[in-house]
Amino acid sequence: QVRMVESGGGLVQAGGSLRLSCTASGLPLDDYAMGWFRQAPGQEREGVSFMTRSGRATYYTHSVEGRFTISQDKAKNALYLQMDSLKPEDTGMYFCAAGPCWLVATFSLVRSPNSGYWGQGTQVTVSS
C-alpha cells in the first residue's frame, strides 16, 4: 500500500519560516520523481518544486525561487521543503506527490493526478 504523509504546516507571520516534510512508503522511489505542489482556496493546484531522485537537479516555480529549498533523505524516503521569507500569497494546502519523472518535473501531474501518488496535504497559512 502506497502512503505519502506530509507534515510541518502551520500558521506563521509574513517573513517567517516553515519546514515541510513528506515520507513515502510502499513504492519503488527509484522509479519515481517527487515534488511539492500547493492549492490556494478557490484556485487550481500548482507545482512548487521538484527534485530528481539523484538530487542533481532541482526546479522551483518562479514565485518561490530564492525563498524555498527542496531537499531529500533517500535513506528515509523523505522529501523536505524549507520555506523562508513566507508571504501571504504562499497560503494554501501543500501536497507531496510521487509520479513519473516527466509528469512531476513539468508539474503536469496536476492535470493527470491519477498517474501519481498524493499525500493528504498539510495546511500553510501566512498572515500579513
C-alpha positions as CSV (number, residue, x, y, z in Angstrom):
1,Q,0.0,0.0,0.0
2,V,1.4,3.4,-1.1
3,R,1.4,6.1,1.6
4,M,2.5,9.7,1.2
5,V,2.4,11.6,4.5
6,E,3.1,15.3,4.8
7,S,3.7,17.3,8.0
8,G,5.1,20.6,9.1
9,G,2.4,23.1,8.1
10,G,1.0,25.7,10.4
11,L,0.2,29.4,10.9
12,V,3.1,31.8,10.5
13,Q,3.5,35.6,10.1
14,A,4.8,37.0,6.9
15,G,8.5,36.8,6.8
16,G,8.6,33.7,8.8
17,S,9.7,30.1,8.0
18,L,8.3,26.6,7.9
19,R,9.8,23.3,7.0
20,L,7.5,20.7,5.4
21,S,8.3,17.0,5.5
22,C,7.0,14.2,3.4
23,T,7.5,10.5,4.0
24,A,6.8,8.0,1.3
25,S,6.3,4.2,1.7
26,G,5.1,1.3,-0.4
27,L,6.5,2.3,-3.8
28,P,9.9,2.0,-5.5
29,L,11.0,5.6,-5.3
30,D,13.9,5.0,-7.7
31,D,11.3,4.7,-10.4
32,Y,9.5,7.9,-9.5
33,A,10.2,11.6,-9.1
34,M,8.9,13.5,-6.1
35,G,7.7,17.1,-5.8
36,W,5.8,19.6,-3.9
37,F,2.5,21.1,-5.0
38,R,0.1,23.6,-3.5
39,Q,-3.5,24.7,-3.8
40,A,-4.8,28.0,-2.6
41,P,-8.5,28.4,-1.8
42,G,-10.5,28.7,-5.0
43,Q,-7.5,28.1,-7.2
44,E,-6.1,25.3,-9.2
45,R,-3.4,23.1,-7.8
46,E,0.1,24.2,-8.9
47,G,3.6,22.9,-8.9
48,V,6.0,24.4,-6.4
49,S,9.3,22.5,-6.5
50,F,10.8,19.3,-7.9
51,M,13.9,17.3,-7.3
52,T,15.4,14.5,-9.3
53,R,15.9,11.2,-7.5
54,S,19.6,11.7,-7.9
55,G,19.4,15.1,-6.3
56,R,21.4,16.6,-9.1
57,A,18.6,18.8,-10.4
58,T,16.0,20.9,-8.7
59,Y,13.4,23.2,-10.0
60,Y,11.2,25.9,-8.4
61,T,8.3,27.8,-9.7
62,H,9.2,31.4,-10.2
63,S,7.2,32.8,-7.3
64,V,9.2,30.8,-4.7
65,E,12.7,31.0,-6.2
66,G,15.3,32.1,-3.7
67,R,12.9,31.6,-0.8
68,F,12.1,27.8,-0.8
69,T,14.6,25.0,-0.8
70,I,13.8,21.4,-1.6
71,S,15.9,18.5,-0.2
72,Q,15.6,14.8,0.3
73,D,16.8,12.0,2.5
74,K,16.8,8.9,0.3
75,A,17.5,6.6,3.2
76,K,14.3,7.7,4.9
77,N,12.3,8.1,1.6
78,A,11.7,11.6,2.8
79,L,11.3,14.9,0.9
80,Y,11.5,18.3,2.5
81,L,10.6,21.8,1.7
82,Q,12.3,24.6,3.6
83,M,10.2,27.8,3.2
84,D,11.7,31.1,4.2
85,S,10.5,34.7,3.8
86,L,7.0,33.4,3.6
87,K,4.3,35.7,2.1
88,P,0.5,35.7,2.5
89,E,0.2,34.5,-1.1
90,D,2.0,31.3,-0.1
91,T,-1.0,30.3,1.9
92,G,-2.6,27.1,0.8
93,M,-2.7,23.3,1.2
94,Y,0.7,21.8,0.3
95,F,0.9,18.3,-1.2
96,C,3.7,15.9,-1.7
97,A,3.4,13.7,-4.8
98,A,5.3,11.0,-6.5
99,G,4.9,10.1,-10.1
100,P,6.6,9.6,-13.5
101,C,9.5,11.9,-13.8
102,W,8.2,13.7,-16.9
103,L,4.9,14.5,-15.2
104,V,6.4,15.7,-11.9
105,A,9.2,17.6,-13.5
106,T,6.9,19.6,-15.7
107,F,4.3,19.9,-12.9
108,S,1.9,18.3,-15.3
109,L,0.9,15.7,-12.7
110,V,-1.8,18.2,-11.6
111,R,-3.6,17.5,-14.9
112,S,-3.1,13.8,-14.5
113,P,-3.5,13.3,-10.8
114,N,-4.3,9.6,-11.1
115,S,-0.9,9.0,-12.7
116,G,0.8,9.6,-9.4
117,Y,0.5,9.3,-5.7
118,W,-0.5,12.1,-3.4
119,G,-0.5,12.8,0.3
120,Q,-3.4,14.3,2.2
121,G,-1.8,17.7,2.3
122,T,-0.6,20.0,5.1
123,Q,-2.1,23.5,5.5
124,V,0.2,26.5,5.4
125,T,-1.3,29.8,6.4
126,V,0.8,33.0,6.3
127,S,-0.7,36.1,8.0
128,S,0.1,39.6,6.9
